[in-house]
Amino acid sequence: MGSPDIEDRVISLGDGLAAIPERLLLAHARGEVLFICGAGVSSPAGLPDFRQLVLAVYANLDSVVHSVLASLPNGVCNQWQANCEGLTERQTAEVKRFIAGDYDLVLGMLERRLDDKTRGDSQVRREVAACLRSGGSKPAPIHRALMRLADRGGAKTIVTTNFDLLLEKASQRLRSPVQTYALGSIPRPSRQIEFSGVLHIHGALDRDPSRTSELVLSDQDFGEFYLRRRVVPDFIYDAARLFHLVLVGYSANDPPMRYLLNAVAADGTRFDDLKERFTFFGTTSPDPVSLEDWRARGITPIHYDSNSYHSTLLQTLERWSKLSAINGSKITIDSELRRIVKTTRAAAAEPDRDLFDHLFRRSNESERARLASLVSRAKADINWLDAIVKVGSERERGWKS
């Protein structure tokens, strides 16, 4: 049997790590990948997801409703019957929306009930800002890994729906500070170096705690920026034409994800020039139905084992960043090649053979020559050298050296 076509080939960057489609790894080596980060990225730093954020807001603004919401198991569905005795009709409606997972609508309903209208200095928005500012202030390892992967070759660009500034802080710790852009100030997607920075498509907390921030938080905000002004959908569509979008830190039912998916899927049915979109999707056990759910939404899932607090995701991203063709560690890359060629190609494990070929396939001519010299000096089996020649003669569809 011949080797699988590049469209189907996956590469394991290490034992137990997520298998990544090689077409995505090659696109990243060309600087054609854009990561989009959700709440799951900031959870390791101590910040809440959308559900936890809503609970924290109610804890301080409506303790009666909070006692009902806090008693609900995580993951309840619409059929769950909560005890709403003693609540008003408006409060009961908020509880039902919470059970349905419509957290943006819940905050909008609460804001309209307490403040009568949506505005930047509402009680709800002050509580959201206070909750996020009181959470984790130090970036987690996943932030640093993503900022390394965000390097397109001369420009670091990453998109987030989070309001926190942890990606910026991670970049500062890597001694490569980046600019912050939010909503209307976000540059239009392009492959130019000017398209760079941390792009907060749902807004960002102001660095000055005394100032209010424009945030896409409630149902009205999503309607404003996705439907009326179309700020976010237009950005996503332009980005999806130029880059392979990779979603990290989302579940399929997150309110931001529903809006993002709708924005991309709607254009995907009308235009054929959108690049493939991917998501890292973790489960504690095999779940083929959920994988198909992602595919049906126009997203290619990259599955990983989410046990041990999603440590496999972190390890996969860190490993990818160390082996990156753009700014990876040459020491790590060279060490991997020396390790692989210690055995004959026939005796090597298939993942090692695939990784070996990939490291050459993604390289430009000068890097390929350097790696070939390294392998030769390591007294590699002749079949490894033959593989280098074979990879060098390939004319893979869509791949340019």
C-alpha positions in Angstrom: 0.0 0.0 0.0 1.2 3.5 -0.8 1.4 6.3 1.7 -1.8 8.3 2.2 -2.5 11.4 0.2 -1.5 14.6 1.8 -5.2 15.5 2.3 -5.5 12.5 4.6 -2.1 12.4 6.3 -1.9 13.2 10.0 1.2 13.8 12.0 1.8 12.8 15.6 4.3 15.2 17.2 4.8 12.9 20.2 3.4 9.9 22.1 -0.1 10.5 23.3 -0.5 13.9 21.6 -3.2 15.0 19.2 -2.7 13.9 15.6 -2.7 17.0 13.5 -3.5 17.0 9.8 -0.4 17.5 7.8 -2.1 20.0 5.5 -2.6 22.2 8.6 1.0 21.9 9.7 2.2 22.8 6.2 -0.1 25.8 6.1 1.3 26.9 9.4 4.8 26.6 8.0 3.7 29.0 5.2 2.3 31.5 7.7 -1.3 30.8 6.6 -2.8 29.9 10.0 -4.8 32.1 12.4 -5.7 30.9 15.8 -8.9 32.0 17.5 -9.0 31.6 21.3 -12.0 31.1 23.5 -12.6 31.0 27.3 -11.1 27.5 27.6 -7.7 29.1 26.9 -7.9 31.4 30.0 -9.5 28.8 32.4 -6.0 27.5 33.4 -5.1 31.0 34.5 -8.1 31.1 36.9 -10.6 33.0 34.8 -14.2 31.8 34.4 -15.9 30.4 31.3 -19.2 32.1 30.2 -21.4 30.0 32.5 -19.2 30.7 35.5 -19.1 34.4 34.7 -22.9 34.5 34.7 -23.0 32.8 38.1 -20.5 35.3 39.5 -22.6 38.2 38.2 -25.8 36.9 39.8 -24.0 36.1 43.1 -23.4 39.9 43.5 -26.5 41.3 41.8 -29.3 38.8 42.5 -28.6 36.3 45.3 -32.1 34.8 45.1 -31.7 33.8 41.4 -28.1 32.8 42.1 -29.2 30.3 44.7 -31.3 28.6 42.0 -28.7 28.7 39.3 -25.9 27.5 41.6 -28.0 24.4 42.4 -28.2 23.3 38.7 -25.8 20.6 37.6 -23.4 21.6 34.9 -24.6 20.4 31.5 -28.3 20.3 32.2 -30.7 20.5 29.2 -34.0 22.2 28.4 -36.0 19.4 30.0 -34.5 20.1 33.5 -37.1 21.5 35.9 -35.7 24.1 38.3 -37.4 25.1 41.5 -38.4 28.7 40.7 -40.8 29.1 43.6 -40.7 32.7 44.9 -39.1 34.1 41.7 -40.8 36.7 39.5 -41.8 35.9 36.0 -38.7 37.8 34.7 -36.4 36.0 37.0 -37.9 32.6 36.1 -37.4 33.4 32.4 -33.7 34.1 33.1 -33.4 30.7 34.9 -34.9 28.9 31.9 -32.5 30.7 29.5 -29.6 29.7 31.8 -30.6 26.1 31.6 -30.7 26.3 27.8 -27.1 27.7 27.8 -28.1 31.1 26.3 -25.8 33.0 28.6 -25.6 36.0 26.4 -29.4 36.3 26.5 -29.4 35.8 30.3 -27.0 38.7 30.9 -29.0 40.8 28.5 -32.3 40.0 30.3 -30.6 40.7 33.7 -29.2 44.0 32.4 -32.5 45.1 31.1 -34.3 44.1 34.3 -31.8 46.0 36.6 -30.8 48.9 34.4 -33.7 49.1 32.0 -31.3 49.3 29.0 -27.9 48.2 27.8 -25.0 50.6 28.4 -21.3 50.5 29.1 -21.6 51.4 32.8 -24.4 49.1 33.7 -24.3 47.1 37.0 -23.9 43.9 34.9 -20.9 45.2 33.0 -19.3 46.6 36.1 -19.6 43.2 37.7 -18.2 41.4 34.6 -15.2 43.7 34.6 -14.7 43.3 38.3 -14.9 39.5 38.1 -12.4 39.3 35.3 -10.0 41.7 37.0 -10.1 39.8 40.2 -9.3 36.5 38.5 -6.0 35.2 37.2 -3.6 38.0 36.2 -0.7 35.8 35.1 -0.8 34.0 31.7 -0.8 30.2 31.7 1.6 28.1 29.7 -1.1 27.7 27.0 -1.0 31.4 26.4 2.7 31.3 25.8 2.5 28.3 23.5 -0.2 30.1 21.4 1.7 33.3 21.2 4.7 31.3 19.8 2.4 29.6 17.3 0.9 33.0 16.4 4.1 34.0 14.6 3.4 34.1 10.9 7.1 35.0 10.1 7.7 38.6 11.0 4.3 39.3 12.5 2.4 37.7 15.4 -1.3 37.6 14.9 -3.9 35.9 17.1 -7.7 36.4 17.5 -9.6 36.0 20.7 -13.2 36.4 22.0 -11.9 36.8 25.5 -11.8 40.1 27.2 -8.7 39.5 29.3 -5.2 40.6 28.2 -3.4 37.4 29.1 -2.2 36.8 25.6 -0.5 40.2 25.6 1.1 39.5 28.9 2.4 36.1 27.6 4.0 37.8 24.6 5.7 40.3 26.9 7.1 37.4 28.9 8.4 36.0 25.7 10.1 39.4 25.1 8.1 40.1 22.0 5.4 42.5 22.9 2.4 42.9 20.6 -0.3 45.6 20.1 -3.9 45.2 21.4 -6.8 45.8 19.1 -10.5 45.6 19.9 -13.7 45.8 17.8 -13.5 48.8 15.5 -9.8 49.3 15.8 -8.9 45.8 14.5 -7.0 46.0 11.2 -8.5 44.4 8.2 -7.1 40.9 7.5 -4.2 40.7 5.1 -1.0 38.8 4.6 1.0 42.0 5.2 3.1 42.5 8.3 0.7 45.3 9.4 -1.9 42.6 10.2 -0.6 41.7 13.6 -1.3 41.9 17.3 -3.9 40.4 19.6 -7.2 41.0 18.0 -10.1 41.1 20.5 -13.1 40.7 18.2 -15.6 40.8 21.2 -13.8 43.7 22.9 -11.1 43.9 25.6 -10.9 45.2 29.2 -9.4 48.6 29.4 -6.0 48.7 31.0 -7.3 51.5 33.2 -9.8 49.9 35.7 -11.6 53.2 36.1 -12.7 53.2 32.5 -15.5 51.2 31.0 -14.9 48.9 28.0 -17.1 48.2 25.0 -17.7 44.4 25.2 -19.8 42.0 23.1 -21.5 40.4 26.1 -25.3 40.3 25.8 -27.7 39.2 23.1 -28.1 42.9 22.1 -24.3 43.2 21.7 -24.1 40.2 19.5 -27.0 41.5 17.4 -25.3 44.8 17.1 -21.8 43.6 16.1 -22.8 40.4 14.1 -26.1 41.4 12.5 -26.5 45.2 12.3 -22.9 46.4 11.9 -21.5 43.0 10.8 -18.2 44.0 12.2 -17.3 40.5 13.4 -18.7 38.4 10.4 -17.0 40.6 7.9 -13.7 40.2 9.7 -14.1 36.4 10.0 -15.0 36.1 6.4 -12.0 38.1 5.2 -9.7 36.1 7.6 -11.2 32.8 6.4 -10.3 33.6 2.8 -6.6 34.2 3.7 -5.9 31.9 6.6 -6.8 28.5 7.9 -8.7 29.3 11.1 -7.9 27.1 14.2 -10.3 27.3 17.1 -8.9 26.6 20.6 -10.8 26.7 23.9 -14.3 26.4 22.7 -17.1 23.9 23.0 -19.7 23.6 20.2 -22.4 25.2 22.2 -20.5 28.2 23.6 -22.6 31.4 22.7 -19.6 33.0 21.0 -18.9 29.8 19.0 -22.5 29.6 17.8 -22.3 33.1 16.4 -18.8 32.5 14.9 -19.9 29.2 13.3 -23.0 30.8 11.8 -20.9 33.7 10.4 -18.5 31.3 8.7 -21.0 28.6 7.7 -23.3 31.2 6.0 -20.4 32.4 3.8 -19.1 28.9 3.3 -22.3 27.9 1.5 -22.1 31.0 -0.9 -18.3 31.2 -1.6 -15.8 28.5 -2.5 -12.7 30.4 -1.6 -12.8 29.9 2.1 -9.9 27.9 3.6 -10.5 24.9 5.8 -11.3 25.6 9.4 -10.2 23.4 12.3 -10.9 23.1 16.0 -9.1 21.3 18.9 -11.9 19.2 20.4 -11.3 17.2 23.6 -13.4 14.4 25.1 -12.9 12.0 28.0 -13.9 9.0 25.9 -14.5 8.4 22.1 -17.4 10.5 20.8 -17.8 10.0 17.1 -21.2 11.8 17.1 -19.7 15.0 18.4 -16.9 14.8 15.9 -19.5 14.6 13.1 -21.4 17.5 14.7 -18.3 19.7 14.2 -17.8 18.5 10.6 -21.5 19.2 9.8 -20.8 22.8 10.9 -18.0 23.1 8.4 -15.2 22.7 11.0 -12.6 19.9 10.9 -12.1 18.6 14.5 -8.7 17.7 15.9 -9.5 15.3 18.7 -7.5 14.9 21.9 -8.0 13.2 25.3 -9.3 15.9 27.6 -8.6 13.9 30.8 -6.2 15.5 33.3 -7.6 19.0 32.8 -6.8 19.1 29.0 -3.1 18.6 29.6 -2.8 16.8 26.2 -4.0 20.0 24.5 -1.3 22.0 26.2 1.4 19.4 25.5 0.4 19.3 21.8 0.5 23.1 21.4 3.8 23.3 23.2 5.3 20.6 21.1 4.0 22.2 17.9 5.6 25.5 18.9 8.9 23.9 19.6 8.9 22.1 16.2 7.5 25.1 14.3 9.1 25.8 11.0 8.9 29.5 11.6 10.4 30.0 15.1 10.8 26.5 16.5 13.8 25.3 18.4 16.5 24.0 16.0 18.0 22.1 18.9 14.7 20.2 19.4 14.2 19.6 15.7 17.7 18.3 15.2 17.5 16.1 18.3 14.3 14.6 17.0 15.9 13.7 13.7 18.9 12.2 15.4 16.6 10.1 17.6 14.5 8.9 14.7 17.4 7.8 12.5 19.1 5.8 15.3 17.1 2.8 13.9 16.5 1.7 10.4 13.6 3.2 8.5 12.0 -0.3 8.1 12.1 -0.8 11.9 11.0 2.7 12.8 7.5 3.3 14.1 5.1 4.8 11.5 4.6 8.1 13.4 8.4 8.6 13.4 8.6 7.9 9.7 5.7 10.4 9.1 7.3 13.0 11.3 10.7 12.6 9.6 9.2 13.1 6.2 7.1 16.0 7.4 10.2 17.9 8.7 11.7 17.7 5.2 8.5 18.3 3.3 7.8 21.6 5.1 11.3 22.9 4.7 12.7 25.3 2.1 15.7 24.3 0.1 18.4 25.6 2.4 16.8 24.1 5.5 16.3 20.8 3.7 20.0 20.7 2.8 20.9 21.5 6.4 18.8 18.7 7.8 20.0 16.2 5.1 23.5 17.0 6.1 22.6 16.4 9.8 21.0 13.0 9.0 24.0 12.0 6.9 26.5 12.9 9.6 24.3 10.7 12.0 25.1 7.7 9.8 21.5 7.2 9.0 20.3 4.0 7.2 20.3 4.5 3.4 16.5 4.2 3.4 16.2 7.5 5.4 18.4 9.2 2.7 16.2 7.7 0.0 13.1 9.1 1.8 14.7 12.6 1.7 15.2 12.3 -2.0 11.6 11.2 -2.5 10.2 14.0 -0.4 12.3 16.5 -2.3 10.9 15.3 -5.6 7.3 15.6 -4.5 5.0 18.2 -6.0 2.2 18.1 -3.4 -0.9 19.9 -4.3 -1.1 23.2 -2.6 2.3 23.0 -1.0 5.2 25.2 -2.1 8.7 25.0 -0.7 
